[in-house]
Amino acid sequence: MSNGRKTILMIAGEASGDLLGAELIESIRGQPGGDEVDFIGAGGPRMEAASLRPEFDLSEHAVVGIWEVLKNYFKFRRLFRHLFELATRREPDAIVLIDYPGFNLRFAKAIRRYNAQGDGAFREWQPKIICYVSPQLWAWKEGRVHQVAKNIDLMLSIFPFEKDWYAERVPSFAVEFVGHPLVDRYPVAKPAEKTVPLDPDLFTEQPTVLLLPGSRRREIDKHLPVILEAAVIFSEKIKTRLRMVLPREEMLDLARRHIPTGTEIDLQAGGLAKALSQASLAIASSGTVTMECAWFRVPTVVLYKTSPLTHALGRALLKVPYLAMPNLLAGEELFPEFIQSAANADNLAEASLRLLRDKAERTRILDGLDRVATRLGQPGAAPRAAQAVLAILE
């Protein structure tokens, strides 16, 4: 870091990536020479608070699925061009792409193509490109591994098996397992610290069921109605407290449109960690939140509904037996999964009742979640990632 100030362009396209990016910025700031780094790009409010100078909040535009992306093609093309022009104008020393692979891998490819243009000679500007969170190539796009390795200088992985997976296919590709950020965010999230009993026989009052329909608008529209239907069914058989946590305030009004008049439900923005520490069960959209449920040892029913086109393509390409990451890490179905038409109210209610009532099943799940937690590495994921980013700039 002796050559003056450095510039890092960062791109995070979802709420989870915004948090990862903020933690990374703060950790870089805490490293020797970190105060000589400027951060530009696209991220959410947390990254902006951490000192990113954002062009816009890309997390506001998050969508999932082929059909959903196609419907928003021109908007994403405009955002993509804006960031590409920023990169080529400012010529940052490094580009850090945080998760969001559909957008970010294309961005890396576009930058590499630009670097190689011009009278047959490579341009002088050759930024280091770093991916923070590996795309799930091992799940359904293994054939892209060589292209990814060609465009990316360093992959920072948060799951332990990914480094070996890449090494078997592209031995020369630089991949570092830095650990999972959950270990640092919630260091006391262990069964002994939970404020509710883990044994259903010890429920002395109405167990709290946490409803987590997703972090995107379309997920709320798709998931919340069926989750609420399921809650009506199981609440007729066992008295529960319903609580819903959404990532941002503006999503509360969207959720309220789906909640029938008279339904008793505690609706809140943020505060997921505290809510998980008080929950006996969660019904959650498949995604990063399932890892948080696992870390807090909350038995969870997982669902996902998307467009028929996206589902058909995904089913044809998927190479892993489970959708939820805790199940993949465990090598067995700890969290029951319901996808598309199987994600109906009856199935969700039946699975929820089983996880609330069946002591043996809860014990099996909780034992499995303990094993999953041990696979997430040691504390210090963000500092290790920060050190790796700064090292590649030297």
C-alpha positions, 0 to 999 in steps of 0.5 A: 500500500505504499503507492498512494491511495487505492480505489476499490469498486464494489458491487453488492446486489442484495441485502445480504451482500450489502451486509457482507460488503459493509463488514469487508469495508470496515475490516479493510479500514482496520488493516494497516494501510486500509485508511488509504483506500477509497470505495466506490460502486453499488451497494445498500445503506450499510455499505454506504454507512461504512464509507462506500460512495454509491452510484445507486442502491442495487439491492433495491432491484434484486430479483431471482429467476430467468423470467424475472430477469428477462422482465427487467432486462432493460433496467439491469442493462442500464444499471450494468452500463452505468457501473461499467462506465464508472469502472472504465472511467475511474480505473479502480485498482481492484473490483470486489464482486459480492455474491449476486452472480448473475450480474457480477460474473457478467461484469467480470467478463465484460471488464476482462473483454475491455482489458483485452481490447485495443490494437491487439495489445492489452490495456495498461489498466488491469484491475484485480477482480475478486469474488466474495462468496462463490457462485454455486457452480457446484450446484448447477453450472459446473461447466462455467468453472473454467470461464470463472477462473479465467475472469476472476483473480481471487475467489473468497469462499465462505463454505469449506468444501468449495476450495477443494471443489475448485482445486479438483477442477482448476488447480491453478485458480486462487481460492481462499476459504475465509470462514462464514460471517455468521460466526462473527455476527452472532458469537453467542448463538448457541443452544445454551444461550437461546431464550426458549427451550429446545425440547417441545415438552418444555414449552411453557407458553405459546411457542413463537413461529417466525415467518421469513417470506424473503428479502425481495418483493416478488418473494413476499408476493409469492410466499407470504399468502401460502405461509399465512394459510399454513399458519391458520391451519397449524394455529387451530391445532396448537396455540402459537405466537406469529412473528414476521421479520423483513429486512427493510421498513418499506417492505412492511406495507407490502406484507400488510397487504397480504395479512388478513384483517384480525390476524395477530402477528408481530410484524417488524423490520430488522432484529432478526437475531433477537427474533431467532433467539426467541423462536421455536420454529421458522418457516423461511424462504430458501436463501441465506436466511436458512443459514441464520436459522441453522446457526441459531438452532431453529428447526425450519420449514423451507419453501420456494416458489418461482416462475414455471420457466425458472423452475423448469430450467433450474430442475433440469440443471440442478446437480445437488439433492437439496436447495437449503444450504444447511441440508447440503452442509449436513448431507441430509434433510434437516430442514424439510423443503417444499418447492413450487406446487409442493409449497402449499399450505397443507404441506407447510402446516403438516411439517410445522406441526411435526417440528413443534410436536415431535421430540425425536425429530427436533432432537435429530435436527438440532444435533445435525445443526450442531454439526453444521455449525462446526463446519463454518470455520473460526471467527474472523471471516471479514478480517481474513477477507480484508487481508486477502484483498489488500494482499492482492493489491500489493 
